[in-house]
Amino acid sequence: MNDLKTWVSAVLTDEYTCTDEFDGQKVSKAVKSTINKSVLYLAQLTSNCLALFNLLDY
């Protein structure tokens, strides 16, 4: 279970690292906005999964 928590935590970190790559790049605001909204949604889901895993008693 600890490995699973570690992997999910890494996913959460990587989601935000992905959006950091847009800094300094020529990407339209519309594309950035769309991707940022998607990443935020996925980060919320990932965070919820991690919270549920932390509630499990193993």
Number of C-alpha atoms within 10 A of each C-alpha: 11 10 8 11 15 12 13 17 15 12 16 20 12 13 17 14 11 12 14 11 9 12 9 7 7 7 10 9 9 9 10 14 11 11 14 17 12 13 17 16 12 15 18 13 13 18 16 12 15 18 12 10 16 13 9 8 6 7
